[in-house]
Amino acid sequence: MTLSLIRLVFAAGVVQARLRRYLPRLTRILAPQPPGLPALFAELQRIESDLAYRTRFFAGLNAAVAERNAERIAELEALRTALDQLQNLVSPATASLPYD
């Protein structure tokens, strides 16, 4: 019984491989499509077609980029402060060296 089941599974795999090889268009049609792409495409179409929505979208995008840049600058300043403190601990004479 198990030997025939193994042969059946093997035969199904061979059939599937041959279908993919000889009928690639059919296998693309029958393959499941990713669910998120139509929604993203609809969003892109709305951005391109609706001027008011495009304006709001880009304003939000610019605000997000500015917020990310502010966070990065704050992290850089914290890193520079920590570096100053470390230099003061290691060698107080070189604490005032420029970073650039």
N, C-alpha and C positions, 0 to 999 in steps of 0.2 A: 504493500500500500504506500509506504513512504517513498519507495523508489519511483513509483508512477507519479506521485505528487511532485517530486523533485524534477522529473522529466517534463511535467506539465509547466512548472515555473520556468524552467530553462527554455522550453519552446516558446512560451509567451515573451520572454526576454529577446529571443532571436527575432520573433515576429515584430516586436516593437522596434528593434534596431533596424530591421530592413525597411519598415514603414518610414522611419526617420530619414533613412538614406535615400529612398526612392520617391518619397512623397513629402518633401520638406514643407511645402506650402500647406498641406493638409495638417501636418503636425503643429505648425504655427497657429493655424486656426483653432485647433482643438486644445492647444495649451492654454492654461489659465493666464489671464492678463493681470498685471499688478493693479490693485484697486485704487491707489492714490493718484495715478496719472491723469485720469479725466478731470478730477477736481482741481488739480494744479493747472491743467490746461485751461479750464474754465476761468480760473482766477487770472491767468495771464491774459486771456481774451478780454476780461472785464477791465483790467488795467490799461490795455491798449485802446479800448473803445470808449470808456467813460472818463471824460476829462476830470470831473469832480472827484471821482474815486481815485484816479491816478494821482491827483494832487495830494489827497489825504494819505495815500499809500507811500508816496515819496517823502512826505513830511514825517511820517512815522519811521520810515527807514533812516532818514537823516538824523532823527532824534536818537534812534537806537545806536547808530554809528558814533554819534557825539558822546553818548553815555559810555559806550565801550572805550572810547579814547580817553575819557576822563578817568575811568577806572584804571586803565593802563598807566596813565600819568601818575595817579595816586600810588599805585604799586611801585613805580619807578622812584618816586620821592621817598617812599618807605624803605626801599632798598638802599638808596643813597644815605638816608639817615642811619640805617644799620651799619653801612660801610664806614661812615664817620665814627660811630661809636666803637667799631672794631679797630679802626686805625688808632683811636685814642687809647685803647687798651694795649695795643701792641707797641706802638711807638708814638708817643705824644708829639714828637718833633715833626713828624711828617703828616700830621692830621689835616693840614690846610692845603694839601695838594689838589690841583684841579682834576676833574674827571675826564675832560676832553683831551 
